Amino acid sequence: MSNGIYLVRDGAERLVIMFRPSGIGLLHTEMNLQVIGTSLRRAETVLREIRTLANERSVFRG
Amino acid sequence: MTSSGERSADQRPELADVGRLARKLVHRAVRAARTEDQPLRRVLLDHLGPDAATRPAVSDTCPLYDQVNLQIGLDAWLAGPGREHEAIGVTGVPQMRFNDVTIGDLIQAAPGTMYSSAGAGAPVAMNLPCGPGRPCRA
């Protein structure tokens, strides 16, 4: 997805995740993932879990 | 086939046209009155609650070539037990292509500012290559 926002319900907790390309001007060189959570620790944990899953399931793995 | 005489008779004003026109005007006025000025901001506030602007946010970046993997990781996380989600696309802000906007920018957009016109639309999926001989993934 490009320039997307996910409205997430994780049990009783509500989060927002935004996934979009970033960079300078039209030259997008990175993907940016932002998480808003109920606490800083929770948002960091969500981000870490997503990165771990991305690494585990990477299509670049043989 | 219809003759030009029959056509002009069809287009002659009728009393019922006044009622049709009035209904259209009322529908248009109701739609305009109920349209949110800041639709995406409203969606985010409805989801997060009134303290949305003060909630902590973290962000991470990865190289563009890793987008497909990050999307796979995100999809896997979203599919976790007890989780539900709704994906929305950001519309009405072409400047987003040139700016590093944050969720906070969208939540705190004051009326009349760049992101205040942001709307919630359908998300856009992209097909991305996953390597030789593999199908593309969105």
N, CA and C atoms of all chains as a GROMACS GRO file, in nm:
protein
  600
    1MET      N    1   0.084  -0.119   0.000
    1MET     CA    2   0.000   0.000   0.000
    1MET      C    3   0.088   0.125   0.000
    2SER      N    4   0.041   0.228  -0.066
    2SER     CA    5   0.118   0.352  -0.072
    2SER      C    6   0.037   0.464  -0.011
    3ASN      N    7   0.098   0.544   0.074
    3ASN     CA    8   0.028   0.654   0.141
    3ASN      C    9  -0.096   0.604   0.212
    4GLY      N   10  -0.080   0.500   0.290
    4GLY     CA   11  -0.195   0.441   0.357
    4GLY      C   12  -0.191   0.458   0.507
    5ILE      N   13  -0.310   0.456   0.565
    5ILE     CA   14  -0.323   0.463   0.709
    5ILE      C   15  -0.407   0.344   0.755
    6TYR      N   16  -0.359   0.279   0.859
    6TYR     CA   17  -0.431   0.167   0.916
    6TYR      C   18  -0.488   0.208   1.052
    7LEU      N   19  -0.619   0.197   1.065
    7LEU     CA   20  -0.684   0.220   1.194
    7LEU      C   21  -0.695   0.083   1.260
    8VAL      N   22  -0.619   0.064   1.368
    8VAL     CA   23  -0.605  -0.070   1.426
    8VAL      C   24  -0.672  -0.078   1.563
    9ARG      N   25  -0.743  -0.190   1.584
    9ARG     CA   26  -0.794  -0.223   1.716
    9ARG      C   27  -0.721  -0.350   1.759
   10ASP      N   28  -0.641  -0.337   1.864
   10ASP     CA   29  -0.566  -0.450   1.916
   10ASP      C   30  -0.623  -0.481   2.053
   11GLY      N   31  -0.723  -0.569   2.056
   11GLY     CA   32  -0.798  -0.588   2.179
   11GLY      C   33  -0.872  -0.459   2.211
   12ALA      N   34  -0.847  -0.406   2.333
   12ALA     CA   35  -0.915  -0.282   2.373
   12ALA      C   36  -0.836  -0.160   2.330
   13GLU      N   37  -0.716  -0.184   2.279
   13GLU     CA   38  -0.627  -0.072   2.245
   13GLU      C   39  -0.647  -0.026   2.101
   14ARG      N   40  -0.631   0.102   2.082
   14ARG     CA   41  -0.644   0.158   1.946
   14ARG      C   42  -0.513   0.222   1.903
   15LEU      N   43  -0.471   0.187   1.782
   15LEU     CA   44  -0.347   0.241   1.727
   15LEU      C   45  -0.373   0.293   1.586
   16VAL      N   46  -0.283   0.376   1.540
   16VAL     CA   47  -0.285   0.418   1.400
   16VAL      C   48  -0.145   0.395   1.344
   17ILE      N   49  -0.142   0.332   1.228
   17ILE     CA   50  -0.015   0.306   1.160
   17ILE      C   51  -0.020   0.372   1.022
   18MET      N   52   0.082   0.447   0.990
   18MET     CA   53   0.090   0.509   0.857
   18MET      C   54   0.211   0.456   0.784
   19PHE      N   55   0.191   0.423   0.659
   19PHE     CA   56   0.293   0.361   0.577
   19PHE      C   57   0.304   0.441   0.449
   20ARG      N   58   0.417   0.506   0.426
   20ARG     CA   59   0.427   0.592   0.308
   20ARG      C   60   0.572   0.611   0.266
   21PRO      N   61   0.592   0.641   0.137
   21PRO     CA   62   0.728   0.669   0.093
   21PRO      C   63   0.774   0.804   0.143
   22SER      N   64   0.903   0.818   0.165
   22SER     CA   65   0.956   0.946   0.210
   22SER      C   66   1.088   0.973   0.138
   23GLY      N   67   1.134   1.093   0.150
   23GLY     CA   68   1.257   1.133   0.084
   23GLY      C   69   1.252   1.281   0.054
   24ILE      N   70   1.340   1.322  -0.034
   24ILE     CA   71   1.344   1.464  -0.068
   24ILE      C   72   1.267   1.487  -0.197
   25GLY      N   73   1.166   1.574  -0.190
   25GLY     CA   74   1.087   1.605  -0.308
   25GLY      C   75   1.025   1.480  -0.367
   26LEU      N   76   1.035   1.468  -0.498
   26LEU     CA   77   0.977   1.351  -0.565
   26LEU      C   78   1.068   1.231  -0.560
   27LEU      N   79   1.192   1.254  -0.514
   27LEU     CA   80   1.290   1.146  -0.511
   27LEU      C   81   1.272   1.064  -0.383
   28HIS      N   82   1.179   0.971  -0.387
   28HIS     CA   83   1.154   0.888  -0.269
   28HIS      C   84   1.260   0.780  -0.261
   29THR      N   85   1.328   0.777  -0.149
   29THR     CA   86   1.436   0.680  -0.134
   29THR      C   87   1.411   0.583  -0.019
   30GLU      N   88   1.308   0.612   0.059
   30GLU     CA   89   1.282   0.530   0.178
   30GLU      C   90   1.133   0.507   0.195
   31MET      N   91   1.102   0.407   0.274
   31MET     CA   92   0.964   0.388   0.319
   31MET      C   93   0.960   0.423   0.466
   32ASN      N   94   0.857   0.492   0.505
   32ASN     CA   95   0.844   0.536   0.643
   32ASN      C   96   0.723   0.470   0.707
   33LEU      N   97   0.745   0.416   0.824
   33LEU     CA   98   0.637   0.351   0.899
   33LEU      C   99   0.621   0.424   1.031
   34GLN      N  100   0.505   0.478   1.056
   34GLN     CA  101   0.479   0.551   1.180
   34GLN      C  102   0.371   0.479   1.259
   35VAL      N  103   0.389   0.477   1.390
   35VAL     CA  104   0.290   0.413   1.477
   35VAL      C  105   0.253   0.509   1.589
   36ILE      N  106   0.125   0.529   1.608
   36ILE     CA  107   0.076   0.604   1.725
   36ILE      C  108   0.008   0.504   1.815
   37GLY      N  109   0.050   0.499   1.938
   37GLY     CA  110  -0.006   0.404   2.033
   37GLY      C  111  -0.049   0.471   2.161
   38THR      N  112  -0.085   0.387   2.258
   38THR     CA  113  -0.130   0.441   2.386
   38THR      C  114  -0.011   0.483   2.472
   39SER      N  115   0.105   0.422   2.446
   39SER     CA  116   0.226   0.461   2.518
   39SER      C  117   0.345   0.450   2.424
   40LEU      N  118   0.452   0.517   2.459
   40LEU     CA  119   0.572   0.514   2.375
   40LEU      C  120   0.626   0.372   2.366
   41ARG      N  121   0.626   0.304   2.481
   41ARG     CA  122   0.678   0.167   2.483
   41ARG      C  123   0.597   0.075   2.392
   42ARG      N  124   0.466   0.091   2.396
   42ARG     CA  125   0.378   0.008   2.313
   42ARG      C  126   0.402   0.035   2.163
   43ALA      N  127   0.413   0.163   2.129
   43ALA     CA  128   0.436   0.198   1.988
   43ALA      C  129   0.570   0.142   1.941
   44GLU      N  130   0.672   0.151   2.026
   44GLU     CA  131   0.804   0.097   1.990
   44GLU      C  132   0.798  -0.055   1.973
   45THR      N  133   0.722  -0.119   2.062
   45THR     CA  134   0.709  -0.265   2.054
   45THR      C  135   0.642  -0.306   1.923
   46VAL      N  136   0.537  -0.234   1.886
   46VAL     CA  137   0.465  -0.266   1.761
   46VAL      C  138   0.560  -0.252   1.641
   47LEU      N  139   0.635  -0.142   1.640
   47LEU     CA  140   0.729  -0.118   1.531
   47LEU      C  141   0.833  -0.230   1.523
   48ARG      N  142   0.883  -0.271   1.640
   48ARG     CA  143   0.985  -0.376   1.645
   48ARG      C  144   0.927  -0.509   1.596
   49GLU      N  145   0.804  -0.538   1.637
   49GLU     CA  146   0.740  -0.664   1.595
   49GLU      C  147   0.721  -0.668   1.444
   50ILE      N  148   0.681  -0.553   1.387
   50ILE     CA  149   0.661  -0.548   1.241
   50ILE      C  150   0.794  -0.569   1.170
   51ARG      N  151   0.900  -0.505   1.220
   51ARG     CA  152   1.032  -0.521   1.156
   51ARG      C  153   1.081  -0.665   1.167
   52THR      N  154   1.056  -0.725   1.281
   52THR     CA  155   1.098  -0.865   1.299
   52THR      C  156   1.025  -0.956   1.199
   53LEU      N  157   0.894  -0.936   1.185
   53LEU     CA  158   0.816  -1.016   1.091
   53LEU      C  159   0.862  -0.991   0.947
   54ALA      N  160   0.894  -0.865   0.916
   54ALA     CA  161   0.941  -0.831   0.782
   54ALA      C  162   1.073  -0.903   0.752
   55ASN      N  163   1.163  -0.906   0.851
   55ASN     CA  164   1.292  -0.974   0.831
   55ASN      C  165   1.273  -1.124   0.817
   56GLU      N  166   1.186  -1.181   0.902
   56GLU     CA  167   1.164  -1.325   0.898
   56GLU      C  168   1.104  -1.370   0.766
   57ARG      N  169   1.014  -1.287   0.711
   57ARG     CA  170   0.941  -1.327   0.590
   57ARG      C  171   0.994  -1.259   0.464
   58SER      N  172   1.110  -1.202   0.472
   58SER     CA  173   1.165  -1.127   0.358
   58SER      C  174   1.165  -1.210   0.230
   59VAL      N  175   1.118  -1.146   0.122
   59VAL     CA  176   1.117  -1.216  -0.007
   59VAL      C  177   1.258  -1.228  -0.064
   60PHE      N  178   1.352  -1.158  -0.006
   60PHE     CA  179   1.489  -1.163  -0.055
   60PHE      C  180   1.566  -1.282   0.004
   61ARG      N  181   1.503  -1.348   0.100
   61ARG     CA  182   1.567  -1.467   0.155
   61ARG      C  183   1.556  -1.582   0.055
   62GLY      N  184   1.659  -1.664   0.050
   62GLY     CA  185   1.659  -1.775  -0.044
   62GLY      C  186   1.571  -1.889  -0.002
   63MET      N  187  -3.775   0.519  -3.416
   63MET     CA  188  -3.715   0.650  -3.434
   63MET      C  189  -3.812   0.759  -3.387
   64THR      N  190  -3.758   0.866  -3.330
   64THR     CA  191  -3.843   0.970  -3.276
   64THR      C  192  -3.831   1.094  -3.362
   65SER      N  193  -3.943   1.152  -3.387
   65SER     CA  194  -3.939   1.274  -3.468
   65SER      C  195  -3.900   1.393  -3.381
   66SER      N  196  -3.856   1.502  -3.445
   66SER     CA  197  -3.814   1.619  -3.369
   66SER      C  198  -3.933   1.680  -3.294
   67GLY      N  199  -4.054   1.665  -3.350
   67GLY     CA  200  -4.174   1.716  -3.283
   67GLY      C  201  -4.199   1.645  -3.151
   68GLU      N  202  -4.181   1.510  -3.150
   68GLU     CA  203  -4.202   1.434  -3.026
   68GLU      C  204  -4.096   1.468  -2.923
   69ARG      N  205  -3.972   1.488  -2.971
   69ARG     CA  206  -3.862   1.522  -2.878
   69ARG      C  207  -3.890   1.653  -2.806
   70SER      N  208  -3.933   1.756  -2.882
   70SER     CA  209  -3.955   1.885  -2.818
   70SER      C  210  -4.072   1.878  -2.722
   71ALA      N  211  -4.170   1.790  -2.749
   71ALA     CA  212  -4.282   1.773  -2.656
   71ALA      C  213  -4.233   1.711  -2.525
   72ASP      N  214  -4.135   1.616  -2.535
   72ASP     CA  215  -4.078   1.553  -2.415
   72ASP      C  216  -4.004   1.653  -2.328
   73GLN      N  217  -3.945   1.751  -2.392
   73GLN     CA  218  -3.861   1.845  -2.318
   73GLN      C  219  -3.938   1.968  -2.268
   74ARG      N  220  -4.068   1.970  -2.295
   74ARG     CA  221  -4.148   2.083  -2.247
   74ARG      C  222  -4.158   2.077  -2.095
   75PRO      N  223  -4.146   2.191  -2.025
   75PRO     CA  224  -4.154   2.190  -1.877
   75PRO      C  225  -4.288   2.137  -1.827
   76GLU      N  226  -4.281   2.059  -1.720
   76GLU     CA  227  -4.402   2.008  -1.657
   76GLU      C  228  -4.404   2.056  -1.512
   77LEU      N  229  -4.520   2.052  -1.453
   77LEU     CA  230  -4.531   2.093  -1.313
   77LEU      C  231  -4.445   2.002  -1.224
   78ALA      N  232  -4.437   1.874  -1.264
   78ALA     CA  233  -4.358   1.779  -1.183
   78ALA      C  234  -4.210   1.815  -1.182
   79ASP      N  235  -4.164   1.886  -1.286
   79ASP     CA  236  -4.023   1.927  -1.290
   79ASP      C  237  -3.986   2.018  -1.174
   80VAL      N  238  -4.080   2.099  -1.131
   80VAL     CA  239  -4.054   2.189  -1.017
   80VAL      C  240  -4.023   2.106  -0.892
   81GLY      N  241  -4.103   2.001  -0.873
   81GLY     CA  242  -4.080   1.913  -0.758
   81GLY      C  243  -3.945   1.842  -0.769
   82ARG      N  244  -3.912   1.794  -0.891
   82ARG     CA  245  -3.784   1.725  -0.912
   82ARG      C  246  -3.667   1.818  -0.881
   83LEU      N  247  -3.677   1.942  -0.932
   83LEU     CA  248  -3.570   2.039  -0.910
   83LEU      C  249  -3.556   2.072  -0.762
   84ALA      N  250  -3.669   2.087  -0.693
   84ALA     CA  251  -3.664   2.118  -0.550
   84ALA      C  252  -3.598   2.005  -0.473
   85ARG      N  253  -3.631   1.881  -0.508
   85ARG     CA  254  -3.570   1.766  -0.440
   85ARG      C  255  -3.419   1.765  -0.461
   86LYS      N  256  -3.376   1.794  -0.584
   86LYS     CA  257  -3.231   1.796  -0.612
   86LYS      C  258  -3.160   1.904  -0.531
   87LEU      N  259  -3.223   2.020  -0.521
   87LEU     CA  260  -3.162   2.130  -0.445
   87LEU      C  261  -3.150   2.094  -0.297
   88VAL      N  262  -3.256   2.031  -0.245
   88VAL     CA  263  -3.254   1.993  -0.103
   88VAL      C  264  -3.145   1.889  -0.078
   89HIS      N  265  -3.135   1.787  -0.166
   89HIS     CA  266  -3.031   1.684  -0.151
   89HIS      C  267  -2.892   1.746  -0.153
   90ARG      N  268  -2.872   1.842  -0.246
   90ARG     CA  269  -2.741   1.905  -0.259
   90ARG      C  270  -2.709   1.986  -0.134
   91ALA      N  271  -2.808   2.057  -0.081
   91ALA     CA  272  -2.786   2.139   0.038
   91ALA      C  273  -2.755   2.052   0.160
   92VAL      N  274  -2.828   1.940   0.173
   92VAL     CA  275  -2.805   1.849   0.286
   92VAL      C  276  -2.666   1.789   0.278
   93ARG      N  277  -2.626   1.748   0.158
   93ARG     CA  278  -2.493   1.689   0.139
   93ARG      C  279  -2.384   1.790   0.175
   94ALA      N  280  -2.400   1.914   0.131
   94ALA     CA  281  -2.300   2.017   0.161
   94ALA      C  282  -2.294   2.046   0.311
   95ALA      N  283  -2.410   2.049   0.374
   95ALA     CA  284  -2.415   2.081   0.518
   95ALA      C  285  -2.352   1.972   0.601
   96ARG      N  286  -2.362   1.847   0.554
   96ARG     CA  287  -2.311   1.735   0.634
   96ARG      C  288  -2.169   1.695   0.600
   97THR      N  289  -2.111   1.758   0.501
   97THR     CA  290  -1.973   1.727   0.464
   97THR      C  291  -1.877   1.783   0.567
   98GLU      N  292  -1.789   1.698   0.616
   98GLU     CA  293  -1.689   1.744   0.712
   98GLU      C  294  -1.585   1.829   0.642
   99ASP      N  295  -1.544   1.936   0.706
   99ASP     CA  296  -1.440   2.020   0.648
   99ASP      C  297  -1.304   1.951   0.654
  100GLN      N  298  -1.283   1.869   0.756
  100GLN     CA  299  -1.155   1.802   0.774
  100GLN      C  300  -1.180   1.653   0.791
  101PRO      N  301  -1.216   1.585   0.680
  101PRO     CA  302  -1.263   1.446   0.692
  101PRO      C  303  -1.162   1.349   0.749
  102LEU      N  304  -1.034   1.355   0.706
  102LEU     CA  305  -0.936   1.259   0.757
  102LEU      C  306  -0.906   1.285   0.904
  103ARG      N  307  -0.894   1.411   0.940
  103ARG     CA  308  -0.870   1.447   1.080
  103ARG      C  309  -0.983   1.392   1.168
  104ARG      N  310  -1.106   1.402   1.119
  104ARG     CA  311  -1.222   1.354   1.194
  104ARG      C  312  -1.213   1.202   1.212
  105VAL      N  313  -1.174   1.132   1.106
  105VAL     CA  314  -1.161   0.986   1.112
  105VAL      C  315  -1.057   0.947   1.218
  106LEU      N  316  -0.943   1.017   1.219
  106LEU     CA  317  -0.836   0.985   1.313
  106LEU      C  318  -0.879   1.016   1.457
  107LEU      N  319  -0.947   1.129   1.475
  107LEU     CA  320  -0.993   1.164   1.610
  107LEU      C  321  -1.100   1.067   1.658
  108ASP      N  322  -1.188   1.026   1.569
  108ASP     CA  323  -1.293   0.930   1.607
  108ASP      C  324  -1.230   0.798   1.650
  109HIS      N  325  -1.121   0.760   1.584
  109HIS     CA  326  -1.057   0.632   1.614
  109HIS      C  327  -0.975   0.639   1.743
  110LEU      N  328  -0.894   0.743   1.756
  110LEU     CA  329  -0.800   0.752   1.869
  110LEU      C  330  -0.860   0.818   1.993
  111GLY      N  331  -0.960   0.898   1.973
  111GLY     CA  332  -1.019   0.970   2.085
  111GLY      C  333  -0.965   1.111   2.095
  112PRO      N  334  -1.018   1.186   2.191
  112PRO     CA  335  -0.984   1.329   2.200
  112PRO      C  336  -0.838   1.358   2.234
  113ASP      N  337  -0.768   1.257   2.292
  113ASP     CA  338  -0.627   1.280   2.328
  113ASP      C  339  -0.532   1.241   2.214
  114ALA      N  340  -0.586   1.227   2.094
  114ALA     CA  341  -0.506   1.181   1.979
  114ALA      C  342  -0.380   1.264   1.958
  115ALA      N  343  -0.394   1.394   1.974
  115ALA     CA  344  -0.281   1.483   1.943
  115ALA      C  345  -0.164   1.466   2.040
  116THR      N  346  -0.190   1.413   2.158
  116THR     CA  347  -0.083   1.400   2.258
  116THR      C  348  -0.033   1.256   2.271
  117ARG      N  349  -0.086   1.169   2.189
  117ARG     CA  350  -0.039   1.029   2.197
  117ARG      C  351   0.102   1.015   2.141
  118PRO      N  352   0.182   0.929   2.201
  118PRO     CA  353   0.319   0.913   2.152
  118PRO      C  354   0.325   0.844   2.017
  119ALA      N  355   0.419   0.888   1.934
  119ALA     CA  356   0.436   0.830   1.801
  119ALA      C  357   0.582   0.793   1.781
  120VAL      N  358   0.604   0.685   1.712
  120VAL     CA  359   0.740   0.646   1.674
  120VAL      C  360   0.740   0.616   1.525
  121SER      N  361   0.854   0.634   1.463
  121SER     CA  362   0.862   0.603   1.321
  121SER      C  363   0.993   0.536   1.288
  122ASP      N  364   0.993   0.467   1.178
  122ASP     CA  365   1.110   0.394   1.134
  122ASP      C  366   1.114   0.402   0.981
  123THR      N  367   1.230   0.397   0.925
  123THR     CA  368   1.240   0.399   0.779
  123THR      C  369   1.320   0.279   0.731
  124CYS      N  370   1.296   0.244   0.608
  124CYS     CA  371   1.376   0.138   0.545
  124CYS      C  372   1.397   0.179   0.400
  125PRO      N  373   1.498   0.123   0.334
  125PRO     CA  374   1.520   0.156   0.194
  125PRO      C  375   1.398   0.120   0.110
  126LEU      N  376   1.378   0.195   0.002
  126LEU     CA  377   1.260   0.175  -0.082
  126LEU      C  378   1.250   0.031  -0.134
  127TYR      N  379   1.366  -0.030  -0.161
  127TYR     CA  380   1.361  -0.167  -0.214
  127TYR      C  381   1.306  -0.267  -0.114
  128ASP      N  382   1.302  -0.226   0.014
  128ASP     CA  383   1.254  -0.316   0.119
  128ASP      C  384   1.104  -0.297   0.146
  129GLN      N  385   1.038  -0.213   0.062
  129GLN     CA  386   0.896  -0.183   0.087
  129GLN      C  387   0.811  -0.310   0.091
  130VAL      N  388   0.838  -0.400  -0.004
  130VAL     CA  389   0.756  -0.521  -0.012
  130VAL      C  390   0.768  -0.604   0.117
  131ASN      N  391   0.890  -0.607   0.175
  131ASN     CA  392   0.910  -0.683   0.298
  131ASN      C  393   0.840  -0.616   0.418
  132LEU      N  394   0.850  -0.483   0.422
  132LEU     CA  395   0.786  -0.412   0.532
  132LEU      C  396   0.633  -0.429   0.524
  133GLN      N  397   0.580  -0.430   0.401
  133GLN     CA  398   0.436  -0.450   0.385
  133GLN      C  399   0.398  -0.591   0.430
  134ILE      N  400   0.482  -0.689   0.396
  134ILE     CA  401   0.454  -0.827   0.438
  134ILE      C  402   0.458  -0.838   0.591
  135GLY      N  403   0.557  -0.772   0.651
  135GLY     CA  404   0.565  -0.772   0.798
  135GLY      C  405   0.445  -0.705   0.861
  136LEU      N  406   0.404  -0.594   0.802
  136LEU     CA  407   0.288  -0.521   0.854
  136LEU      C  408   0.161  -0.605   0.840
  137ASP      N  409   0.143  -0.666   0.724
  137ASP     CA  410   0.024  -0.750   0.702
  137ASP      C  411   0.021  -0.866   0.801
  138ALA      N  412   0.138  -0.925   0.827
  138ALA     CA  413   0.144  -1.037   0.921
  138ALA      C  414   0.110  -0.989   1.062
  139TRP      N  415   0.161  -0.873   1.098
  139TRP     CA  416   0.131  -0.820   1.232
  139TRP      C  417  -0.018  -0.790   1.246
  140LEU      N  418  -0.076  -0.730   1.142
  140LEU     CA  419  -0.218  -0.694   1.146
  140LEU      C  420  -0.307  -0.818   1.156
  141ALA      N  421  -0.258  -0.930   1.104
  141ALA     CA  422  -0.336  -1.054   1.106
  141ALA      C  423  -0.324  -1.126   1.240
  142GLY      N  424  -0.252  -1.069   1.333
  142GLY     CA  425  -0.233  -1.132   1.464
  142GLY      C  426  -0.363  -1.147   1.541
  143PRO      N  427  -0.364  -1.236   1.642
  143PRO     CA  428  -0.487  -1.263   1.717
  143PRO      C  429  -0.537  -1.139   1.791
  144GLY      N  430  -0.668  -1.123   1.786
  144GLY     CA  431  -0.731  -1.012   1.858
  144GLY      C  432  -0.720  -0.878   1.789
  145ARG      N  433  -0.667  -0.878   1.667
  145ARG     CA  434  -0.650  -0.751   1.597
  145ARG      C  435  -0.749  -0.736   1.482
  146GLU      N  436  -0.800  -0.614   1.470
  146GLU     CA  437  -0.885  -0.578   1.356
  146GLU      C  438  -0.831  -0.447   1.301
  147HIS      N  439  -0.847  -0.430   1.173
  147HIS     CA  440  -0.800  -0.302   1.118
  147HIS      C  441  -0.883  -0.260   0.998
  148GLU      N  442  -0.873  -0.133   0.972
  148GLU     CA  443  -0.934  -0.075   0.851
  148GLU      C  444  -0.826   0.007   0.782
  149ALA      N  445  -0.805  -0.021   0.654
  149ALA     CA  446  -0.704   0.053   0.578
  149ALA      C  447  -0.771   0.164   0.499
  150ILE      N  448  -0.715   0.282   0.510
  150ILE     CA  449  -0.770   0.394   0.433
  150ILE      C  450  -0.657   0.463   0.356
  151GLY      N  451  -0.692   0.521   0.246
  151GLY     CA  452  -0.596   0.597   0.168
  151GLY      C  453  -0.613   0.745   0.196
  152VAL      N  454  -0.505   0.818   0.186
  152VAL     CA  455  -0.510   0.963   0.206
  152VAL      C  456  -0.535   1.029   0.071
  153THR      N  457  -0.639   1.109   0.065
  153THR     CA  458  -0.672   1.175  -0.062
  153THR      C  459  -0.673   1.328  -0.045
  154GLY      N  460  -0.669   1.396  -0.157
  154GLY     CA  461  -0.689   1.541  -0.156
  154GLY      C  462  -0.570   1.624  -0.114
  155VAL      N  463  -0.453   1.559  -0.096
  155VAL     CA  464  -0.333   1.636  -0.059
  155VAL      C  465  -0.218   1.596  -0.151
  156PRO      N  466  -0.215   1.652  -0.272
  156PRO     CA  467  -0.105   1.617  -0.364
  156PRO      C  468   0.031   1.655  -0.309
  157GLN      N  469   0.035   1.754  -0.219
  157GLN     CA  470   0.164   1.798  -0.162
  157GLN      C  471   0.229   1.691  -0.077
  158MET      N  472   0.151   1.589  -0.039
  158MET     CA  473   0.208   1.482   0.044
  158MET      C  474   0.324   1.413  -0.025
  159ARG      N  475   0.324   1.418  -0.160
  159ARG     CA  476   0.433   1.355  -0.236
  159ARG      C  477   0.566   1.424  -0.210
  160PHE      N  478   0.559   1.550  -0.172
  160PHE     CA  479   0.681   1.629  -0.158
  160PHE      C  480   0.719   1.654  -0.013
  161ASN      N  481   0.636   1.612   0.082
  161ASN     CA  482   0.661   1.644   0.221
  161ASN      C  483   0.659   1.519   0.308
  162ASP      N  484   0.740   1.524   0.412
  162ASP     CA  485   0.741   1.414   0.508
  162ASP      C  486   0.637   1.441   0.616
  163VAL      N  487   0.515   1.408   0.584
  163VAL     CA  488   0.404   1.434   0.676
  163VAL      C  489   0.399   1.326   0.784
  164THR      N  490   0.357   1.364   0.904
  164THR     CA  491   0.339   1.268   1.012
  164THR      C  492   0.190   1.255   1.044
  165ILE      N  493   0.157   1.151   1.120
  165ILE     CA  494   0.017   1.134   1.160
  165ILE      C  495  -0.025   1.255   1.244
  166GLY      N  496   0.069   1.305   1.325
  166GLY     CA  497   0.041   1.422   1.408
  166GLY      C  498   0.007   1.544   1.324
  167ASP      N  499   0.073   1.559   1.210
  167ASP     CA  500   0.041   1.671   1.121
  167ASP      C  501  -0.104   1.662   1.074
  168LEU      N  502  -0.148   1.542   1.046
  168LEU     CA  503  -0.285   1.523   0.996
  168LEU      C  504  -0.387   1.546   1.108
  169ILE      N  505  -0.350   1.501   1.229
  169ILE     CA  506  -0.443   1.517   1.342
  169ILE      C  507  -0.454   1.663   1.384
  170GLN      N  508  -0.342   1.734   1.380
  170GLN     CA  509  -0.342   1.871   1.430
  170GLN      C  510  -0.358   1.976   1.320
  171ALA      N  511  -0.396   1.931   1.200
  171ALA     CA  512  -0.412   2.026   1.090
  171ALA      C  513  -0.520   2.128   1.122
  172ALA      N  514  -0.481   2.254   1.125
  172ALA     CA  515  -0.578   2.360   1.150
  172ALA      C  516  -0.656   2.388   1.022
  173PRO      N  517  -0.781   2.431   1.036
  173PRO     CA  518  -0.860   2.461   0.916
  173PRO      C  519  -0.787   2.560   0.824
  174GLY      N  520  -0.789   2.529   0.697
  174GLY     CA  521  -0.727   2.618   0.599
  174GLY      C  522  -0.581   2.590   0.573
  175THR      N  523  -0.521   2.498   0.649
  175THR     CA  524  -0.380   2.465   0.627
  175THR      C  525  -0.366   2.352   0.526
  176MET      N  526  -0.240   2.320   0.493
  176MET     CA  527  -0.214   2.227   0.384
  176MET      C  528  -0.287   2.092   0.400
  177TYR      N  529  -0.284   2.037   0.521
  177TYR     CA  530  -0.338   1.903   0.540
  177TYR      C  531  -0.484   1.902   0.586
  178SER      N  532  -0.543   2.019   0.602
  178SER     CA  533  -0.680   2.022   0.652
  178SER      C  534  -0.779   1.966   0.550
  179SER      N  535  -0.740   1.966   0.423
  179SER     CA  536  -0.832   1.915   0.321
  179SER      C  537  -0.815   1.765   0.298
  180ALA      N  538  -0.725   1.703   0.375
  180ALA     CA  539  -0.700   1.560   0.355
  180ALA      C  540  -0.827   1.478   0.378
  181GLY      N  541  -0.855   1.391   0.285
  181GLY     CA  542  -0.973   1.307   0.296
  181GLY      C  543  -0.935   1.161   0.313
  182ALA      N  544  -1.032   1.081   0.352
  182ALA     CA  545  -1.012   0.937   0.368
  182ALA      C  546  -1.075   0.867   0.249
  183GLY      N  547  -0.991   0.806   0.168
  183GLY     CA  548  -1.042   0.736   0.050
  183GLY      C  549  -0.997   0.591   0.048
  184ALA      N  550  -1.007   0.532  -0.068
  184ALA     CA  551  -0.966   0.393  -0.082
  184ALA      C  552  -0.814   0.384  -0.084
  185PRO      N  553  -0.758   0.284  -0.017
  185PRO     CA  554  -0.613   0.268  -0.019
  185PRO      C  555  -0.566   0.223  -0.158
  186VAL      N  556  -0.446   0.265  -0.193
  186VAL     CA  557  -0.389   0.228  -0.324
  186VAL      C  558  -0.282   0.122  -0.304
  187ALA      N  559  -0.301   0.008  -0.367
  187ALA     CA  560  -0.202  -0.100  -0.359
  187ALA      C  561  -0.112  -0.094  -0.481
  188MET      N  562   0.014  -0.129  -0.462
  188MET     CA  563   0.110  -0.128  -0.572
  188MET      C  564   0.166  -0.268  -0.590
  189ASN      N  565   0.182  -0.307  -0.714
  189ASN     CA  566   0.250  -0.433  -0.741
  189ASN      C  567   0.400  -0.408  -0.739
  190LEU      N  568   0.471  -0.485  -0.660
  190LEU     CA  569   0.615  -0.466  -0.648
  190LEU      C  570   0.686  -0.597  -0.680
  191PRO      N  571   0.801  -0.587  -0.746
  191PRO     CA  572   0.875  -0.710  -0.779
  191PRO      C  573   0.934  -0.775  -0.654
  192CYS      N  574   0.932  -0.907  -0.655
  192CYS     CA  575   0.982  -0.981  -0.541
  192CYS      C  576   1.105  -1.063  -0.578
  193GLY      N  577   1.164  -1.036  -0.691
  193GLY     CA  578   1.279  -1.113  -0.734
  193GLY      C  579   1.248  -1.192  -0.859
  194PRO      N  580   1.350  -1.244  -0.923
  194PRO     CA  581   1.333  -1.314  -1.050
  194PRO      C  582   1.241  -1.435  -1.036
  195GLY      N  583   1.146  -1.446  -1.128
  195GLY     CA  584   1.059  -1.564  -1.131
  195GLY      C  585   0.953  -1.567  -1.025
  196ARG      N  586   0.941  -1.461  -0.946
  196ARG     CA  587   0.839  -1.461  -0.842
  196ARG      C  588   0.729  -1.363  -0.878
  197PRO      N  589   0.608  -1.391  -0.836
  197PRO     CA  590   0.500  -1.296  -0.865
  197PRO      C  591   0.517  -1.166  -0.787
  198CYS      N  592   0.456  -1.062  -0.840
  198CYS     CA  593   0.461  -0.935  -0.769
  198CYS      C  594   0.371  -0.943  -0.646
  199ARG      N  595   0.405  -0.865  -0.547
  199ARG     CA  596   0.323  -0.858  -0.426
  199ARG      C  597   0.279  -0.714  -0.407
  200ALA      N  598   0.159  -0.697  -0.358
  200ALA     CA  599   0.110  -0.560  -0.332
  200ALA      C  600   0.142  -0.523  -0.189
   0.00000   0.00000   0.00000
